[in-house]
Amino acid sequence: MQKSKFLNIVLATAVLVLAILLAAKNDPSTMRKKSTSIASEGAQPSASDSAYVPFKKRSLGVRAELHPKPAAVIGTYDKDGKPNIMTAAWIGISNSDPLSIAVSMRPATYSYGNVTESKAFTVNIPSADMVRYVDYAGRFSGRDVDKFKETGLTPVRAEFVNAPYVKEFPIVIECELTAIHELGSHRQFIGKIIDVKADESILDADGKVDMALLNPLIYADGKYYESGDFVAEAGESLHEIDGLPYVPANRKKYVNQTLKVIHNRKSVRHFTDQAVSKEQIEILLRAGMAAPTAVNRQPWVFYVVTKRETLDALGKQLPYAKMLLQAQAAIVVCGDMEKAGNLKEQAYWVQDCSAATQNILLAAESIGLGAVWTAAFPYDDRTKVVIETLSLPEKHVPLNVIPIGYPTGEDQPKDKWKPENVFWYNQAGSPL
């Protein structure tokens, strides 16, 4: 009897403990902080994350699947001083001090003998629109053809080394040969970088190469590609959860680059102090002037403001343009009433200049800049401020002021899709 009573007590205790454990498991307040943090970030694990699905890989054997590969052009002189170029994908930075480049070539190539003889070479970096030159330089040998003559490219003697560079390529790197390594099928040349030259058109205001302006060509599996988009600053893409790094996979995918820019555009009201270059502003203006326009009147003019005092003056007087106090530049979109002609009474110039403004905003997003539309017209007090501050002629009516600069990242795009705003009609004209 005593034994039976003891067993009943043990059984009751076990049931009670089990009930407590089940309740705790389902209590949200006892869940790990990590789950709560992930939800607050609005992120989900990437489909390639081992925490999301098991790895499922297939062996491909020994293949050159290091991606991406650069598509660079090597410039050399032969023993007679004839300039030559060849395309190289087996190339990259190999050392920091001294800063050096490694490029591998087969001994059978014409350029191999040139580098061995001259002890120097240049690395010429092409933009994507130069793919035809890069492809030609890689398909024919300098023994058989004069590649500069056939392509129409211009050889320029390097300033510091005994090698030619390609005038038309946006970046050229002058290298002095310091070592040769026997690898097998290829020989690896190590070149110490002596000087780098770059077209001003691809530099930002701080003198650094702007990847969006350069748009370098890359190579993979017998094909050429353009480079991709800016993703994140190094070291700024991680989030900490429970003291561990976590990368939220909250980047949306779009059918093409155009749609991506449209959906990622946002009104940027917070800017860094990084300067904006004249070349970047010109990209925005070209985009603006590509807008549709009624009867092709193109009734627009654009005032570019970069003077600090003027930006501050506008920012202090315009009620919704305080971000001009941070912006590095501004574009004032104006309607030209003379160009508008007899259409000005119908305000077609407003529509045309609005289309130009949208193009400017999208172009800014596409090259990593931030911008926001701040209205002037039709408010008399605001248009007066702009006219007086910039001393505009009477025929130029300011539609808006667009602050331009590098975004801090505080402003994010908004999903404005609302199906209830769309009404579908069938061919008969009745609602679907």
C-alpha positions in Angstrom: 0.0 0.0 0.0 2.9 2.3 0.9 4.6 1.4 -2.3 1.5 2.2 -4.4 1.1 5.6 -2.8 4.7 6.4 -3.5 4.4 5.5 -7.2 1.3 7.7 -7.5 3.2 10.7 -6.1 6.1 10.2 -8.5 3.7 10.0 -11.5 1.8 13.1 -10.4 5.1 15.0 -10.0 6.3 13.9 -13.5 3.1 15.1 -15.1 3.3 18.5 -13.3 6.9 19.0 -14.5 6.0 18.1 -18.1 3.1 20.6 -18.0 5.4 23.3 -16.8 8.0 22.6 -19.5 5.4 22.7 -22.3 3.9 26.0 -21.0 7.3 27.6 -20.9 8.1 26.4 -24.4 5.0 28.1 -25.8 5.4 31.3 -23.8 6.7 34.1 -26.1 8.3 35.9 -23.2 10.7 33.0 -22.7 11.8 32.8 -26.3 15.4 33.7 -27.1 16.2 37.3 -27.7 17.6 36.3 -31.1 14.2 35.5 -32.5 12.7 38.7 -31.2 15.6 40.7 -32.7 15.3 39.1 -36.1 11.6 39.9 -36.2 12.3 43.5 -35.3 14.8 43.8 -38.1 12.1 42.6 -40.6 14.6 40.2 -42.0 14.6 36.5 -42.9 17.5 34.1 -43.3 18.9 33.9 -46.9 17.8 30.9 -49.0 21.5 30.1 -49.2 22.0 30.2 -45.4 22.8 26.9 -43.7 20.3 27.8 -41.0 17.5 28.0 -43.7 18.1 25.0 -45.8 20.8 22.3 -45.8 23.7 22.8 -48.1 23.3 20.9 -51.3 26.4 21.2 -53.4 27.7 19.3 -56.5 31.4 18.7 -57.2 32.5 20.5 -60.3 36.1 19.3 -60.3 39.1 21.5 -60.9 37.7 24.6 -62.6 38.4 28.4 -62.6 35.3 29.4 -60.7 36.7 32.3 -58.8 34.3 35.1 -59.6 34.3 37.8 -60.8 37.5 38.1 -62.8 38.8 41.4 -64.1 39.0 42.0 -67.8 42.2 44.0 -68.0 44.5 44.9 -70.9 48.2 44.6 -70.6 50.4 47.2 -72.5 54.0 46.3 -73.5 56.7 47.3 -76.0 58.5 44.6 -78.0 62.2 44.7 -78.6 61.8 47.0 -81.5 59.7 49.5 -79.5 56.4 48.5 -81.1 53.4 48.9 -78.7 51.2 45.9 -78.1 48.2 45.0 -75.9 46.7 41.7 -74.7 43.7 40.9 -72.6 44.3 39.2 -69.2 41.9 37.8 -66.7 44.4 36.0 -64.5 45.3 39.2 -62.7 44.9 40.9 -59.3 46.5 42.8 -56.4 49.2 40.6 -54.9 50.8 42.7 -52.2 50.2 45.9 -50.1 53.7 47.1 -49.4 55.1 47.6 -52.0 51.7 47.8 -53.7 52.0 45.2 -56.5 50.0 43.5 -59.2 50.3 39.8 -60.3 49.5 38.9 -63.9 49.9 35.4 -65.3 50.7 34.7 -69.0 51.5 31.7 -71.1 55.1 31.7 -72.5 53.6 31.3 -76.0 52.1 34.8 -75.9 53.7 37.7 -77.6 53.4 39.9 -74.4 55.3 37.3 -72.4 58.4 38.0 -74.3 57.8 41.7 -74.2 57.5 41.8 -70.4 60.6 39.6 -70.0 62.6 41.9 -72.2 61.4 45.3 -71.1 60.9 44.6 -67.4 57.7 46.7 -67.4 54.1 46.7 -68.3 50.9 48.7 -67.9 47.5 47.5 -66.7 44.7 49.3 -68.5 41.2 49.1 -66.9 38.3 49.4 -69.4 34.7 50.5 -68.9 32.0 48.1 -70.0 31.4 50.1 -73.2 35.0 49.3 -74.3 34.3 45.5 -74.5 34.9 45.4 -78.3 38.5 46.5 -77.8 39.1 44.1 -74.9 37.7 41.2 -76.9 39.8 42.1 -79.9 43.0 42.4 -77.9 42.4 38.9 -76.5 41.6 37.1 -79.8 44.6 38.1 -81.9 48.3 38.0 -81.4 50.6 41.0 -81.6 52.9 38.8 -83.8 50.3 38.9 -86.6 48.6 42.3 -86.3 49.2 45.8 -85.0 46.4 45.9 -82.4 46.5 49.7 -81.8 46.3 50.3 -85.6 43.4 47.8 -86.1 41.3 49.1 -83.1 42.1 52.8 -83.6 43.2 53.0 -79.9 46.0 55.4 -79.0 49.3 54.2 -77.5 50.9 56.6 -75.0 54.3 56.1 -73.6 54.1 55.7 -69.8 55.6 58.4 -67.7 57.6 56.2 -65.3 58.1 52.8 -67.0 59.1 51.4 -70.4 55.6 50.4 -71.5 52.7 52.0 -73.4 49.2 52.6 -72.0 45.9 53.0 -73.8 44.8 56.6 -73.9 41.1 55.8 -74.2 40.9 53.5 -71.2 39.8 55.3 -68.0 42.4 53.8 -65.6 46.0 53.0 -66.4 48.5 51.5 -63.9 52.2 51.7 -64.6 54.1 48.7 -63.3 57.8 47.8 -62.9 58.6 44.1 -63.1 60.1 42.8 -59.8 59.6 39.0 -59.9 58.7 36.1 -62.1 57.2 32.8 -60.8 57.1 29.5 -62.7 53.6 28.1 -62.0 53.1 25.4 -64.7 51.1 26.4 -67.8 51.6 30.1 -66.9 54.3 32.4 -65.6 53.3 34.9 -63.0 54.8 38.4 -63.4 54.8 40.6 -60.2 54.8 44.3 -61.0 55.3 47.0 -58.5 52.8 49.8 -59.0 54.8 53.0 -59.9 51.8 55.3 -60.8 48.1 55.2 -61.4 46.4 57.6 -63.8 42.6 58.0 -64.1 40.3 60.1 -66.2 38.8 62.9 -64.2 35.3 62.0 -65.5 35.3 58.8 -63.3 36.5 60.5 -60.1 34.3 61.7 -57.3 34.9 65.1 -55.6 37.4 63.5 -53.2 39.6 62.3 -56.1 38.6 58.6 -55.6 37.4 56.3 -58.4 33.6 56.2 -58.4 32.6 52.6 -59.4 29.3 53.8 -60.8 31.1 56.2 -63.2 33.8 53.7 -64.1 31.4 50.7 -64.6 34.3 48.3 -65.0 34.2 45.3 -67.3 34.4 41.8 -65.8 34.9 38.4 -67.3 33.4 35.0 -66.5 33.2 31.7 -68.4 33.9 33.2 -71.8 31.5 36.1 -71.4 31.8 39.8 -70.4 29.7 41.5 -67.9 29.1 44.9 -66.3 29.9 45.3 -62.6 27.1 45.2 -60.1 25.5 47.6 -57.7 26.7 49.1 -54.4 25.6 46.9 -51.6 27.1 48.2 -48.3 30.1 49.9 -46.8 32.7 47.4 -45.4 31.9 46.6 -41.8 28.5 48.3 -41.9 26.4 45.3 -43.2 26.4 43.3 -40.0 23.9 43.4 -37.1 24.7 42.0 -33.7 22.2 39.6 -32.1 23.1 38.0 -28.8 26.6 39.3 -29.3 27.0 37.5 -32.6 27.1 38.9 -36.1 23.9 38.5 -38.2 23.3 39.6 -41.7 19.6 40.3 -42.4 18.5 39.2 -45.9 16.0 42.0 -46.5 17.1 43.1 -50.0 14.4 42.8 -52.5 14.9 41.4 -56.0 13.6 43.1 -59.1 13.3 42.0 -62.7 15.9 44.4 -63.9 18.1 47.3 -62.9 15.6 50.0 -64.0 12.9 48.7 -61.8 15.3 48.3 -58.9 16.3 52.0 -59.1 12.6 53.1 -59.3 11.7 51.1 -56.2 14.8 52.0 -54.2 14.4 55.7 -54.9 13.6 57.6 -51.7 13.4 61.3 -50.6 16.8 61.8 -49.0 16.8 64.5 -46.3 20.0 63.6 -44.5 23.4 64.1 -46.2 27.0 63.5 -45.4 29.7 66.1 -46.0 31.2 64.2 -48.9 31.5 66.5 -52.0 29.7 65.8 -55.2 31.7 66.2 -58.5 30.8 68.2 -61.5 30.8 65.0 -63.6 28.1 63.5 -61.3 26.0 66.6 -61.6 26.3 66.4 -65.4 25.0 62.8 -65.3 21.9 64.0 -63.5 21.3 66.9 -65.9 21.7 64.7 -68.9 19.0 62.4 -67.4 16.8 65.3 -66.8 17.0 66.5 -70.3 16.1 63.0 -71.6 12.6 63.4 -70.2 9.5 63.5 -72.4 8.3 66.9 -73.4 5.1 68.2 -75.1 5.7 69.1 -78.8 9.4 68.7 -78.0 9.5 72.3 -76.6 12.0 71.3 -73.9 10.9 74.3 -71.8 13.4 73.7 -69.1 16.5 75.3 -67.7 18.6 74.1 -64.8 20.5 76.2 -62.3 23.3 74.3 -60.4 24.1 75.6 -57.0 27.3 74.5 -55.2 28.2 77.7 -53.3 27.9 77.1 -49.6 26.5 80.5 -48.8 23.8 80.2 -51.5 22.8 76.7 -50.4 22.5 77.9 -46.8 20.5 81.0 -47.8 18.0 78.9 -49.6 17.9 76.3 -46.8 17.1 79.0 -44.2 14.4 80.7 -46.2 12.5 77.8 -47.8 10.2 76.1 -45.3 10.7 72.5 -46.4 14.2 72.6 -47.7 16.3 72.7 -44.5 18.3 69.8 -45.8 20.0 72.3 -48.1 22.1 73.2 -45.0 23.7 69.7 -45.3 23.5 69.1 -49.1 26.7 69.6 -51.2 24.8 70.8 -54.2 21.3 71.6 -55.6 19.7 71.7 -58.9 16.9 74.3 -59.4 14.6 73.1 -62.2 12.9 76.1 -63.9 10.5 76.5 -66.7 11.5 78.9 -69.5 8.4 80.8 -70.5 9.9 81.8 -73.9 10.5 78.2 -74.8 7.0 77.2 -73.5 5.5 79.8 -75.9 1.8 79.4 -76.5 1.7 76.3 -74.3 2.6 78.1 -71.1 -1.0 78.9 -70.4 -1.9 75.2 -70.3 1.1 74.7 -67.9 2.7 72.0 -70.1 6.0 73.3 -68.8 5.1 72.1 -65.4 4.5 68.6 -66.7 7.7 68.6 -68.7 9.8 70.0 -65.9 8.2 67.5 -63.5 9.2 64.6 -65.8 12.8 66.0 -65.9 12.8 66.2 -62.1 11.8 62.6 -61.8 14.6 61.6 -64.1 17.1 63.5 -62.0 15.9 61.8 -58.8 16.2 58.4 -60.4 19.6 59.1 -61.9 20.8 60.2 -58.4 19.6 56.9 -56.9 21.3 55.0 -59.7 24.8 56.4 -59.0 24.6 56.3 -55.2 23.6 59.9 -54.6 20.6 61.1 -52.6 18.0 63.8 -53.7 14.6 65.1 -52.7 12.0 67.3 -54.5 11.3 70.5 -52.6 8.6 72.6 -54.2 8.8 76.3 -55.2 6.0 76.7 -57.8 3.1 77.4 -57.4 3.8 79.0 -54.0 4.5 82.7 -54.6 6.6 83.2 -51.4 8.8 80.2 -52.3 9.3 81.2 -55.9 10.2 84.7 -54.8 12.9 83.4 -52.5 14.5 81.3 -55.2 14.2 84.1 -57.8 15.7 86.7 -55.6 18.5 84.5 -54.1 19.6 83.3 -57.6 18.8 86.6 -59.4 16.7 84.6 -62.0 15.5 86.4 -65.1 11.7 87.0 -65.3 11.3 84.3 -68.0 12.6 81.6 -65.7 10.1 80.3 -63.2 11.5 77.9 -60.5 9.4 74.7 -60.3 11.5 73.1 -57.5 14.8 73.0 -55.7 16.5 69.5 -55.6 19.1 69.1 -52.8 21.9 66.7 -53.9 24.5 64.8 -51.9 25.6 61.5 -50.4 22.9 60.0 -48.2 23.6 59.1 -44.6 21.4 56.0 -44.9 18.7 57.3 -42.5 16.2 57.7 -45.3 14.8 54.5 -46.7 12.4 53.7 -49.6 8.7 53.1 -48.9 6.5 50.5 -50.4 3.6 52.5 -51.8 1.9 49.7 -53.7 -1.9 49.7 -52.9 -4.0 47.4 -55.0 -7.1 49.3 -54.0 -5.8 52.3 -56.0 -6.0 50.3 -59.2 -9.2 49.7 -61.3 -9.1 47.2 -64.0 -11.3 47.4 -67.1 -11.9 44.7 -69.7 -12.2 45.3 -73.4 -15.9 46.0 -73.2 -15.2 48.9 -70.8 -16.8 47.4 -67.7 -14.8 46.8 -64.5 -13.2 43.4 -64.2 
